[in-house]
Amino acid sequence: MKEGIHPNYQEAEVICSCGNKFTTRSTKSVLKVESCSQCHPFYNGKLDIGGSKGSRAEAFMKKYGIDKK
């Protein structure tokens, strides 16, 4: 690599809107994010994907009174 043309890669503090803070490495010293692994529903296990309601096909059959055979 050529000297002097690459940005400085340093430790960075990441600050989430929920208040969680952690460190990583980046070209910026402070990163502000909207969601992190502590508050995002997909990563913290609180995401409701609707699996308990049944499939879309079952909902269609129930709506139109189609008997399963």
WOGIZI-V446574 format. One record per run of one state. SS is the DSSP state (h for helix, s for strand, l for the rest). FROM is the first residue (numbers start at 1). TO is the last residue. If there is no record, write none. Layout:
SS,FROM,TO + SS,FROM,TO
This chain:
l,1,9 + s,10,16 + l,17,20 + s,21,26 + l,27,29 + s,30,33 + l,34,40 + h,41,44 + l,45,50 + h,51,53 + l,54,55 + h,56,63 + l,64,69
